């Protein structure tokens, strides 16, 4: 069952990306609408923590992928 679900997501990749972008925009808009109460200046900046989390997640993914390629990637003739 999960294989069929993953295949459906792969076949509709553009739709999946669009849905996720709409979701991220909705989260940013929702966060901007919330009132700000913070002890520090950075807590009063609208959508700061939302963008910080999204950018941090993106950086973590890119760094992990780079490290994986660096240590786990093998040459084309490694198994031959």
PyMOL Python script that loads the backbone (N, CA, C, O; Angstrom):
from pymol import cmd

cmd.read_pdbstr("""\
ATOM      1  N   UNK A   1       0.813  -1.185   0.000  1.00  0.00           N
ATOM      2  CA  UNK A   1       0.000   0.000   0.000  1.00  0.00           C
ATOM      3  C   UNK A   1       0.862   1.256   0.000  1.00  0.00           C
ATOM      4  O   UNK A   1       0.573   2.205  -0.728  1.00  0.00           O
ATOM      5  N   UNK A   2       1.908   1.268   0.803  1.00  0.00           N
ATOM      6  CA  UNK A   2       2.760   2.457   0.868  1.00  0.00           C
ATOM      7  C   UNK A   2       3.528   2.654  -0.437  1.00  0.00           C
ATOM      8  O   UNK A   2       3.834   3.787  -0.811  1.00  0.00           O
ATOM      9  N   UNK A   3       3.836   1.577  -1.121  1.00  0.00           N
ATOM     10  CA  UNK A   3       4.540   1.680  -2.402  1.00  0.00           C
ATOM     11  C   UNK A   3       3.655   2.383  -3.425  1.00  0.00           C
ATOM     12  O   UNK A   3       4.138   3.214  -4.194  1.00  0.00           O
ATOM     13  N   UNK A   4       2.380   2.060  -3.442  1.00  0.00           N
ATOM     14  CA  UNK A   4       1.448   2.722  -4.352  1.00  0.00           C
ATOM     15  C   UNK A   4       1.340   4.208  -4.031  1.00  0.00           C
ATOM     16  O   UNK A   4       1.259   5.043  -4.932  1.00  0.00           O
ATOM     17  N   UNK A   5       1.341   4.529  -2.746  1.00  0.00           N
ATOM     18  CA  UNK A   5       1.254   5.923  -2.315  1.00  0.00           C
ATOM     19  C   UNK A   5       2.498   6.692  -2.745  1.00  0.00           C
ATOM     20  O   UNK A   5       2.390   7.817  -3.235  1.00  0.00           O
ATOM     21  N   UNK A   6       3.672   6.103  -2.569  1.00  0.00           N
ATOM     22  CA  UNK A   6       4.926   6.746  -2.983  1.00  0.00           C
ATOM     23  C   UNK A   6       4.970   6.905  -4.496  1.00  0.00           C
ATOM     24  O   UNK A   6       5.409   7.944  -4.989  1.00  0.00           O
ATOM     25  N   UNK A   7       4.525   5.900  -5.244  1.00  0.00           N
ATOM     26  CA  UNK A   7       4.471   6.016  -6.707  1.00  0.00           C
ATOM     27  C   UNK A   7       3.526   7.133  -7.142  1.00  0.00           C
ATOM     28  O   UNK A   7       3.827   7.866  -8.084  1.00  0.00           O
ATOM     29  N   UNK A   8       2.396   7.267  -6.470  1.00  0.00           N
ATOM     30  CA  UNK A   8       1.457   8.344  -6.801  1.00  0.00           C
ATOM     31  C   UNK A   8       2.092   9.708  -6.551  1.00  0.00           C
ATOM     32  O   UNK A   8       1.902  10.635  -7.339  1.00  0.00           O
ATOM     33  N   UNK A   9       2.843   9.835  -5.462  1.00  0.00           N
ATOM     34  CA  UNK A   9       3.521  11.099  -5.184  1.00  0.00           C
ATOM     35  C   UNK A   9       4.594  11.389  -6.229  1.00  0.00           C
ATOM     36  O   UNK A   9       4.742  12.533  -6.657  1.00  0.00           O
ATOM     37  N   UNK A  10       5.337  10.378  -6.642  1.00  0.00           N
ATOM     38  CA  UNK A  10       6.366  10.570  -7.665  1.00  0.00           C
ATOM     39  C   UNK A  10       5.761  10.944  -9.004  1.00  0.00           C
ATOM     40  O   UNK A  10       6.323  11.763  -9.731  1.00  0.00           O
ATOM     41  N   UNK A  11       4.628  10.357  -9.337  1.00  0.00           N
ATOM     42  CA  UNK A  11       3.978  10.656 -10.606  1.00  0.00           C
ATOM     43  C   UNK A  11       3.384  12.060 -10.629  1.00  0.00           C
ATOM     44  O   UNK A  11       3.231  12.649 -11.700  1.00  0.00           O
ATOM     45  N   UNK A  12       3.047  12.601  -9.463  1.00  0.00           N
ATOM     46  CA  UNK A  12       2.447  13.930  -9.359  1.00  0.00           C
ATOM     47  C   UNK A  12       3.374  14.875  -8.604  1.00  0.00           C
ATOM     48  O   UNK A  12       2.937  15.578  -7.693  1.00  0.00           O
ATOM     49  N   UNK A  13       4.641  14.895  -8.975  1.00  0.00           N
ATOM     50  CA  UNK A  13       5.633  15.663  -8.238  1.00  0.00           C
ATOM     51  C   UNK A  13       5.375  17.161  -8.315  1.00  0.00           C
ATOM     52  O   UNK A  13       5.541  17.862  -7.317  1.00  0.00           O
ATOM     53  N   UNK A  14       4.974  17.667  -9.476  1.00  0.00           N
ATOM     54  CA  UNK A  14       4.715  19.110  -9.596  1.00  0.00           C
ATOM     55  C   UNK A  14       3.559  19.528  -8.695  1.00  0.00           C
ATOM     56  O   UNK A  14       3.604  20.587  -8.069  1.00  0.00           O
ATOM     57  N   UNK A  15       2.533  18.700  -8.632  1.00  0.00           N
ATOM     58  CA  UNK A  15       1.397  19.004  -7.756  1.00  0.00           C
ATOM     59  C   UNK A  15       1.822  18.975  -6.297  1.00  0.00           C
ATOM     60  O   UNK A  15       1.403  19.827  -5.515  1.00  0.00           O
ATOM     61  N   UNK A  16       2.641  18.015  -5.924  1.00  0.00           N
ATOM     62  CA  UNK A  16       3.134  17.917  -4.551  1.00  0.00           C
ATOM     63  C   UNK A  16       3.944  19.150  -4.173  1.00  0.00           C
ATOM     64  O   UNK A  16       3.771  19.692  -3.082  1.00  0.00           O
ATOM     65  N   UNK A  17       4.822  19.596  -5.059  1.00  0.00           N
ATOM     66  CA  UNK A  17       5.637  20.784  -4.786  1.00  0.00           C
ATOM     67  C   UNK A  17       4.739  22.005  -4.625  1.00  0.00           C
ATOM     68  O   UNK A  17       4.949  22.813  -3.721  1.00  0.00           O
ATOM     69  N   UNK A  18       3.751  22.144  -5.485  1.00  0.00           N
ATOM     70  CA  UNK A  18       2.832  23.287  -5.383  1.00  0.00           C
ATOM     71  C   UNK A  18       2.052  23.264  -4.073  1.00  0.00           C
ATOM     72  O   UNK A  18       1.877  24.302  -3.435  1.00  0.00           O
ATOM     73  N   UNK A  19       1.593  22.105  -3.679  1.00  0.00           N
ATOM     74  CA  UNK A  19       0.846  21.987  -2.421  1.00  0.00           C
ATOM     75  C   UNK A  19       1.740  22.355  -1.238  1.00  0.00           C
ATOM     76  O   UNK A  19       1.296  23.051  -0.324  1.00  0.00           O
ATOM     77  N   UNK A  20       2.978  21.903  -1.243  1.00  0.00           N
ATOM     78  CA  UNK A  20       3.887  22.215  -0.139  1.00  0.00           C
ATOM     79  C   UNK A  20       4.245  23.696  -0.106  1.00  0.00           C
ATOM     80  O   UNK A  20       4.393  24.266   0.975  1.00  0.00           O
ATOM     81  N   UNK A  21       4.389  24.331  -1.270  1.00  0.00           N
ATOM     82  CA  UNK A  21       4.664  25.770  -1.310  1.00  0.00           C
ATOM     83  C   UNK A  21       3.467  26.546  -0.770  1.00  0.00           C
ATOM     84  O   UNK A  21       3.637  27.500  -0.011  1.00  0.00           O
ATOM     85  N   UNK A  22       2.264  26.143  -1.152  1.00  0.00           N
ATOM     86  CA  UNK A  22       1.057  26.798  -0.628  1.00  0.00           C
ATOM     87  C   UNK A  22       0.983  26.622   0.889  1.00  0.00           C
ATOM     88  O   UNK A  22       0.596  27.547   1.604  1.00  0.00           O
ATOM     89  N   UNK A  23       1.349  25.448   1.376  1.00  0.00           N
ATOM     90  CA  UNK A  23       1.350  25.198   2.816  1.00  0.00           C
ATOM     91  C   UNK A  23       2.347  26.118   3.530  1.00  0.00           C
ATOM     92  O   UNK A  23       2.018  26.691   4.569  1.00  0.00           O
ATOM     93  N   UNK A  24       3.549  26.264   2.989  1.00  0.00           N
ATOM     94  CA  UNK A  24       4.545  27.139   3.608  1.00  0.00           C
ATOM     95  C   UNK A  24       4.091  28.591   3.605  1.00  0.00           C
ATOM     96  O   UNK A  24       4.281  29.304   4.590  1.00  0.00           O
ATOM     97  N   UNK A  25       3.497  29.030   2.513  1.00  0.00           N
ATOM     98  CA  UNK A  25       2.979  30.400   2.456  1.00  0.00           C
ATOM     99  C   UNK A  25       1.866  30.593   3.478  1.00  0.00           C
ATOM    100  O   UNK A  25       1.799  31.635   4.132  1.00  0.00           O
ATOM    101  N   UNK A  26       0.996  29.604   3.623  1.00  0.00           N
ATOM    102  CA  UNK A  26      -0.087  29.688   4.605  1.00  0.00           C
ATOM    103  C   UNK A  26       0.465  29.765   6.027  1.00  0.00           C
ATOM    104  O   UNK A  26      -0.074  30.497   6.857  1.00  0.00           O
ATOM    105  N   UNK A  27       1.516  29.031   6.312  1.00  0.00           N
ATOM    106  CA  UNK A  27       2.131  29.076   7.646  1.00  0.00           C
ATOM    107  C   UNK A  27       2.726  30.459   7.905  1.00  0.00           C
ATOM    108  O   UNK A  27       2.591  30.997   9.004  1.00  0.00           O
ATOM    109  N   UNK A  28       3.383  31.034   6.901  1.00  0.00           N
ATOM    110  CA  UNK A  28       3.973  32.365   7.061  1.00  0.00           C
ATOM    111  C   UNK A  28       2.878  33.408   7.274  1.00  0.00           C
ATOM    112  O   UNK A  28       3.008  34.270   8.143  1.00  0.00           O
ATOM    113  N   UNK A  29       1.803  33.339   6.492  1.00  0.00           N
ATOM    114  CA  UNK A  29       0.700  34.294   6.640  1.00  0.00           C
ATOM    115  C   UNK A  29       0.041  34.133   8.009  1.00  0.00           C
ATOM    116  O   UNK A  29      -0.269  35.125   8.667  1.00  0.00           O
ATOM    117  N   UNK A  30      -0.170  32.909   8.432  1.00  0.00           N
ATOM    118  CA  UNK A  30      -0.771  32.661   9.743  1.00  0.00           C
ATOM    119  C   UNK A  30       0.120  33.203  10.854  1.00  0.00           C
ATOM    120  O   UNK A  30      -0.372  33.805  11.809  1.00  0.00           O
ATOM    121  N   UNK A  31       1.418  32.995  10.734  1.00  0.00           N
ATOM    122  CA  UNK A  31       2.346  33.493  11.745  1.00  0.00           C
ATOM    123  C   UNK A  31       2.383  35.018  11.754  1.00  0.00           C
ATOM    124  O   UNK A  31       2.514  35.622  12.818  1.00  0.00           O
ATOM    125  N   UNK A  32       2.270  35.643  10.596  1.00  0.00           N
ATOM    126  CA  UNK A  32       2.273  37.098  10.525  1.00  0.00           C
ATOM    127  C   UNK A  32       1.021  37.686  11.175  1.00  0.00           C
ATOM    128  O   UNK A  32       1.049  38.812  11.669  1.00  0.00           O
ATOM    129  N   UNK A  33      -0.072  36.929  11.175  1.00  0.00           N
ATOM    130  CA  UNK A  33      -1.325  37.424  11.737  1.00  0.00           C
ATOM    131  C   UNK A  33      -1.371  37.310  13.262  1.00  0.00           C
ATOM    132  O   UNK A  33      -2.208  37.945  13.903  1.00  0.00           O
ATOM    133  N   UNK A  34      -0.500  36.525  13.833  1.00  0.00           N
ATOM    134  CA  UNK A  34      -0.511  36.347  15.287  1.00  0.00           C
ATOM    135  C   UNK A  34       0.093  37.564  15.982  1.00  0.00           C
ATOM    136  O   UNK A  34       1.021  38.180  15.457  1.00  0.00           O
ATOM    137  N   UNK A  35      -0.420  37.911  17.146  1.00  0.00           N
ATOM    138  CA  UNK A  35       0.176  39.026  17.889  1.00  0.00           C
ATOM    139  C   UNK A  35       1.545  38.636  18.457  1.00  0.00           C
ATOM    140  O   UNK A  35       1.784  37.476  18.793  1.00  0.00           O
ATOM    141  N   UNK A  36       2.412  39.597  18.554  1.00  0.00           N
ATOM    142  CA  UNK A  36       3.773  39.368  19.041  1.00  0.00           C
ATOM    143  C   UNK A  36       3.902  39.813  20.498  1.00  0.00           C
ATOM    144  O   UNK A  36       3.596  40.955  20.842  1.00  0.00           O
ATOM    145  N   UNK A  37       4.357  38.898  21.340  1.00  0.00           N
ATOM    146  CA  UNK A  37       4.671  39.217  22.735  1.00  0.00           C
ATOM    147  C   UNK A  37       5.986  38.534  23.035  1.00  0.00           C
ATOM    148  O   UNK A  37       6.046  37.308  23.130  1.00  0.00           O
ATOM    149  N   UNK A  38       7.028  39.306  23.181  1.00  0.00           N
ATOM    150  CA  UNK A  38       8.316  38.694  23.445  1.00  0.00           C
ATOM    151  C   UNK A  38       9.156  39.551  24.362  1.00  0.00           C
ATOM    152  O   UNK A  38       8.924  40.750  24.512  1.00  0.00           O
ATOM    153  N   UNK A  39      10.124  38.920  24.963  1.00  0.00           N
ATOM    154  CA  UNK A  39      11.026  39.633  25.852  1.00  0.00           C
ATOM    155  C   UNK A  39      12.175  40.287  25.100  1.00  0.00           C
ATOM    156  O   UNK A  39      12.749  41.271  25.567  1.00  0.00           O
ATOM    157  N   UNK A  40      12.508  39.743  23.943  1.00  0.00           N
ATOM    158  CA  UNK A  40      13.646  40.231  23.187  1.00  0.00           C
ATOM    159  C   UNK A  40      13.183  40.860  21.878  1.00  0.00           C
ATOM    160  O   UNK A  40      12.069  40.603  21.422  1.00  0.00           O
ATOM    161  N   UNK A  41      14.025  41.671  21.283  1.00  0.00           N
ATOM    162  CA  UNK A  41      13.694  42.348  20.036  1.00  0.00           C
ATOM    163  C   UNK A  41      13.418  41.346  18.924  1.00  0.00           C
ATOM    164  O   UNK A  41      12.502  41.541  18.126  1.00  0.00           O
ATOM    165  N   UNK A  42      14.193  40.290  18.867  1.00  0.00           N
ATOM    166  CA  UNK A  42      14.042  39.302  17.793  1.00  0.00           C
ATOM    167  C   UNK A  42      12.690  38.590  17.866  1.00  0.00           C
ATOM    168  O   UNK A  42      12.180  38.137  16.841  1.00  0.00           O
ATOM    169  N   UNK A  43      12.114  38.488  19.044  1.00  0.00           N
ATOM    170  CA  UNK A  43      10.801  37.860  19.188  1.00  0.00           C
ATOM    171  C   UNK A  43       9.681  38.723  18.621  1.00  0.00           C
ATOM    172  O   UNK A  43       8.597  38.215  18.335  1.00  0.00           O
ATOM    173  N   UNK A  44       9.925  40.001  18.457  1.00  0.00           N
ATOM    174  CA  UNK A  44       8.896  40.916  17.959  1.00  0.00           C
ATOM    175  C   UNK A  44       8.924  41.072  16.447  1.00  0.00           C
ATOM    176  O   UNK A  44       8.042  41.723  15.885  1.00  0.00           O
ATOM    177  N   UNK A  45       9.909  40.495  15.773  1.00  0.00           N
ATOM    178  CA  UNK A  45       9.993  40.566  14.313  1.00  0.00           C
ATOM    179  C   UNK A  45       8.980  39.590  13.724  1.00  0.00           C
ATOM    180  O   UNK A  45       9.012  38.400  14.038  1.00  0.00           O
ATOM    181  N   UNK A  46       8.078  40.085  12.870  1.00  0.00           N
ATOM    182  CA  UNK A  46       7.067  39.187  12.288  1.00  0.00           C
ATOM    183  C   UNK A  46       7.711  38.086  11.449  1.00  0.00           C
ATOM    184  O   UNK A  46       8.671  38.341  10.723  1.00  0.00           O
ATOM    185  N   UNK A  47       7.203  36.905  11.543  1.00  0.00           N
ATOM    186  CA  UNK A  47       7.576  35.679  10.822  1.00  0.00           C
ATOM    187  C   UNK A  47       9.056  35.317  10.928  1.00  0.00           C
ATOM    188  O   UNK A  47       9.540  34.511  10.133  1.00  0.00           O
ATOM    189  N   UNK A  48       9.785  35.884  11.881  1.00  0.00           N
ATOM    190  CA  UNK A  48      11.212  35.563  12.005  1.00  0.00           C
ATOM    191  C   UNK A  48      11.421  34.085  12.286  1.00  0.00           C
ATOM    192  O   UNK A  48      12.202  33.430  11.596  1.00  0.00           O
ATOM    193  N   UNK A  49      10.739  33.551  13.283  1.00  0.00           N
ATOM    194  CA  UNK A  49      10.984  32.168  13.675  1.00  0.00           C
ATOM    195  C   UNK A  49      10.488  31.186  12.631  1.00  0.00           C
ATOM    196  O   UNK A  49      11.046  30.096  12.500  1.00  0.00           O
ATOM    197  N   UNK A  50       9.457  31.544  11.888  1.00  0.00           N
ATOM    198  CA  UNK A  50       8.971  30.686  10.806  1.00  0.00           C
ATOM    199  C   UNK A  50      10.013  30.595   9.699  1.00  0.00           C
ATOM    200  O   UNK A  50      10.340  29.504   9.232  1.00  0.00           O
ATOM    201  N   UNK A  51      10.528  31.741   9.285  1.00  0.00           N
ATOM    202  CA  UNK A  51      11.556  31.745   8.243  1.00  0.00           C
ATOM    203  C   UNK A  51      12.860  31.126   8.741  1.00  0.00           C
ATOM    204  O   UNK A  51      13.554  30.444   7.987  1.00  0.00           O
ATOM    205  N   UNK A  52      13.191  31.364  10.003  1.00  0.00           N
ATOM    206  CA  UNK A  52      14.394  30.767  10.582  1.00  0.00           C
ATOM    207  C   UNK A  52      14.313  29.246  10.534  1.00  0.00           C
ATOM    208  O   UNK A  52      15.295  28.583  10.199  1.00  0.00           O
ATOM    209  N   UNK A  53      13.150  28.690  10.867  1.00  0.00           N
ATOM    210  CA  UNK A  53      12.967  27.245  10.835  1.00  0.00           C
ATOM    211  C   UNK A  53      13.022  26.687   9.425  1.00  0.00           C
ATOM    212  O   UNK A  53      13.631  25.642   9.194  1.00  0.00           O
ATOM    213  N   UNK A  54      12.386  27.380   8.468  1.00  0.00           N
ATOM    214  CA  UNK A  54      12.375  26.900   7.087  1.00  0.00           C
ATOM    215  C   UNK A  54      13.775  26.951   6.477  1.00  0.00           C
ATOM    216  O   UNK A  54      14.207  25.993   5.835  1.00  0.00           O
ATOM    217  N   UNK A  55      14.481  28.055   6.674  1.00  0.00           N
ATOM    218  CA  UNK A  55      15.845  28.183   6.135  1.00  0.00           C
ATOM    219  C   UNK A  55      16.786  27.205   6.834  1.00  0.00           C
ATOM    220  O   UNK A  55      17.633  26.587   6.190  1.00  0.00           O
ATOM    221  N   UNK A  56      16.638  27.067   8.142  1.00  0.00           N
ATOM    222  CA  UNK A  56      17.471  26.112   8.872  1.00  0.00           C
ATOM    223  C   UNK A  56      17.262  24.684   8.410  1.00  0.00           C
ATOM    224  O   UNK A  56      18.219  23.917   8.299  1.00  0.00           O
ATOM    225  N   UNK A  57      16.037  24.327   8.145  1.00  0.00           N
ATOM    226  CA  UNK A  57      15.721  22.986   7.634  1.00  0.00           C
ATOM    227  C   UNK A  57      16.358  22.770   6.265  1.00  0.00           C
ATOM    228  O   UNK A  57      16.947  21.719   6.011  1.00  0.00           O
ATOM    229  N   UNK A  58      16.242  23.759   5.389  1.00  0.00           N
ATOM    230  CA  UNK A  58      16.836  23.672   4.057  1.00  0.00           C
ATOM    231  C   UNK A  58      18.357  23.508   4.146  1.00  0.00           C
ATOM    232  O   UNK A  58      18.936  22.687   3.435  1.00  0.00           O
ATOM    233  N   UNK A  59      18.999  24.285   5.015  1.00  0.00           N
ATOM    234  CA  UNK A  59      20.455  24.194   5.168  1.00  0.00           C
ATOM    235  C   UNK A  59      20.854  22.828   5.719  1.00  0.00           C
ATOM    236  O   UNK A  59      21.826  22.234   5.252  1.00  0.00           O
ATOM    237  N   UNK A  60      20.115  22.326   6.703  1.00  0.00           N
ATOM    238  CA  UNK A  60      20.424  21.000   7.258  1.00  0.00           C
ATOM    239  C   UNK A  60      20.318  19.908   6.198  1.00  0.00           C
ATOM    240  O   UNK A  60      21.144  18.996   6.156  1.00  0.00           O
ATOM    241  N   UNK A  61      19.306  20.001   5.347  1.00  0.00           N
ATOM    242  CA  UNK A  61      19.142  19.007   4.285  1.00  0.00           C
ATOM    243  C   UNK A  61      20.313  19.066   3.319  1.00  0.00           C
ATOM    244  O   UNK A  61      20.861  18.029   2.945  1.00  0.00           O
ATOM    245  N   UNK A  62      20.704  20.275   2.909  1.00  0.00           N
ATOM    246  CA  UNK A  62      21.800  20.420   1.955  1.00  0.00           C
ATOM    247  C   UNK A  62      23.126  19.956   2.553  1.00  0.00           C
ATOM    248  O   UNK A  62      23.913  19.305   1.866  1.00  0.00           O
ATOM    249  N   UNK A  63      23.383  20.276   3.799  1.00  0.00           N
ATOM    250  CA  UNK A  63      24.626  19.850   4.455  1.00  0.00           C
ATOM    251  C   UNK A  63      24.652  18.330   4.603  1.00  0.00           C
ATOM    252  O   UNK A  63      25.679  17.702   4.344  1.00  0.00           O
ATOM    253  N   UNK A  64      23.541  17.738   5.016  1.00  0.00           N
ATOM    254  CA  UNK A  64      23.488  16.283   5.174  1.00  0.00           C
ATOM    255  C   UNK A  64      23.685  15.581   3.832  1.00  0.00           C
ATOM    256  O   UNK A  64      24.372  14.564   3.748  1.00  0.00           O
ATOM    257  N   UNK A  65      23.075  16.135   2.785  1.00  0.00           N
ATOM    258  CA  UNK A  65      23.240  15.542   1.457  1.00  0.00           C
ATOM    259  C   UNK A  65      24.694  15.651   1.000  1.00  0.00           C
ATOM    260  O   UNK A  65      25.236  14.709   0.422  1.00  0.00           O
ATOM    261  N   UNK A  66      25.320  16.785   1.253  1.00  0.00           N
ATOM    262  CA  UNK A  66      26.724  16.959   0.882  1.00  0.00           C
ATOM    263  C   UNK A  66      27.639  16.005   1.635  1.00  0.00           C
ATOM    264  O   UNK A  66      28.556  15.427   1.053  1.00  0.00           O
ATOM    265  N   UNK A  67      27.390  15.842   2.924  1.00  0.00           N
ATOM    266  CA  UNK A  67      28.201  14.912   3.716  1.00  0.00           C
ATOM    267  C   UNK A  67      27.975  13.480   3.247  1.00  0.00           C
ATOM    268  O   UNK A  67      28.922  12.697   3.172  1.00  0.00           O
ATOM    269  N   UNK A  68      26.737  13.134   2.932  1.00  0.00           N
ATOM    270  CA  UNK A  68      26.449  11.780   2.451  1.00  0.00           C
ATOM    271  C   UNK A  68      27.170  11.513   1.138  1.00  0.00           C
ATOM    272  O   UNK A  68      27.738  10.437   0.949  1.00  0.00           O
ATOM    273  N   UNK A  69      27.151  12.476   0.239  1.00  0.00           N
ATOM    274  CA  UNK A  69      27.853  12.285  -1.028  1.00  0.00           C
ATOM    275  C   UNK A  69      29.361  12.205  -0.817  1.00  0.00           C
ATOM    276  O   UNK A  69      30.050  11.450  -1.503  1.00  0.00           O
ATOM    277  N   UNK A  70      29.862  12.973   0.118  1.00  0.00           N
ATOM    278  CA  UNK A  70      31.294  12.989   0.376  1.00  0.00           C
ATOM    279  C   UNK A  70      31.784  11.651   0.936  1.00  0.00           C
ATOM    280  O   UNK A  70      32.817  11.140   0.504  1.00  0.00           O
ATOM    281  N   UNK A  71      31.054  11.088   1.888  1.00  0.00           N
ATOM    282  CA  UNK A  71      31.523   9.878   2.568  1.00  0.00           C
ATOM    283  C   UNK A  71      30.933   8.577   2.018  1.00  0.00           C
ATOM    284  O   UNK A  71      31.555   7.522   2.144  1.00  0.00           O
ATOM    285  N   UNK A  72      29.759   8.636   1.419  1.00  0.00           N
ATOM    286  CA  UNK A  72      29.103   7.403   0.990  1.00  0.00           C
ATOM    287  C   UNK A  72      29.184   7.137  -0.501  1.00  0.00           C
ATOM    288  O   UNK A  72      29.007   5.998  -0.932  1.00  0.00           O
ATOM    289  N   UNK A  73      29.447   8.156  -1.293  1.00  0.00           N
ATOM    290  CA  UNK A  73      29.479   7.972  -2.749  1.00  0.00           C
ATOM    291  C   UNK A  73      30.700   7.130  -3.148  1.00  0.00           C
ATOM    292  O   UNK A  73      31.790   7.282  -2.597  1.00  0.00           O
ATOM    293  N   UNK A  74      30.486   6.268  -4.092  1.00  0.00           N
ATOM    294  CA  UNK A  74      31.557   5.404  -4.608  1.00  0.00           C
ATOM    295  C   UNK A  74      31.813   5.736  -6.071  1.00  0.00           C
ATOM    296  O   UNK A  74      30.937   6.267  -6.754  1.00  0.00           O
ATOM    297  N   UNK A  75      32.996   5.428  -6.546  1.00  0.00           N
ATOM    298  CA  UNK A  75      33.329   5.626  -7.958  1.00  0.00           C
ATOM    299  C   UNK A  75      32.470   4.704  -8.825  1.00  0.00           C
ATOM    300  O   UNK A  75      31.912   3.718  -8.344  1.00  0.00           O
ATOM    301  N   UNK A  76      32.376   5.044 -10.100  1.00  0.00           N
ATOM    302  CA  UNK A  76      31.558   4.232 -11.005  1.00  0.00           C
ATOM    303  C   UNK A  76      32.051   2.790 -11.118  1.00  0.00           C
ATOM    304  O   UNK A  76      31.245   1.870 -11.253  1.00  0.00           O
ATOM    305  N   UNK A  77      33.349   2.593 -11.065  1.00  0.00           N
ATOM    306  CA  UNK A  77      33.896   1.229 -11.220  1.00  0.00           C
ATOM    307  C   UNK A  77      34.226   0.580  -9.858  1.00  0.00           C
ATOM    308  O   UNK A  77      35.026  -0.355  -9.803  1.00  0.00           O
ATOM    309  N   UNK A  78      33.620   1.065  -8.769  1.00  0.00           N
ATOM    310  CA  UNK A  78      33.909   0.533  -7.449  1.00  0.00           C
ATOM    311  C   UNK A  78      33.525  -0.922  -7.331  1.00  0.00           C
ATOM    312  O   UNK A  78      34.268  -1.705  -6.740  1.00  0.00           O
ATOM    313  N   UNK A  79      32.379  -1.311  -7.878  1.00  0.00           N
ATOM    314  CA  UNK A  79      31.903  -2.676  -7.757  1.00  0.00           C
ATOM    315  C   UNK A  79      32.353  -3.548  -8.916  1.00  0.00           C
ATOM    316  O   UNK A  79      32.116  -4.756  -8.908  1.00  0.00           O
ATOM    317  N   UNK A  80      32.990  -2.965  -9.898  1.00  0.00           N
ATOM    318  CA  UNK A  80      33.337  -3.724 -11.105  1.00  0.00           C
ATOM    319  C   UNK A  80      34.710  -4.157 -11.130  1.00  0.00           C
ATOM    320  O   UNK A  80      35.135  -4.805 -12.086  1.00  0.00           O
TER     321      UNK A  80
END
""", "prot")
cmd.dss("prot")
cmd.show_as("cartoon", "prot")
cmd.util.cbc("prot")
cmd.orient("prot")
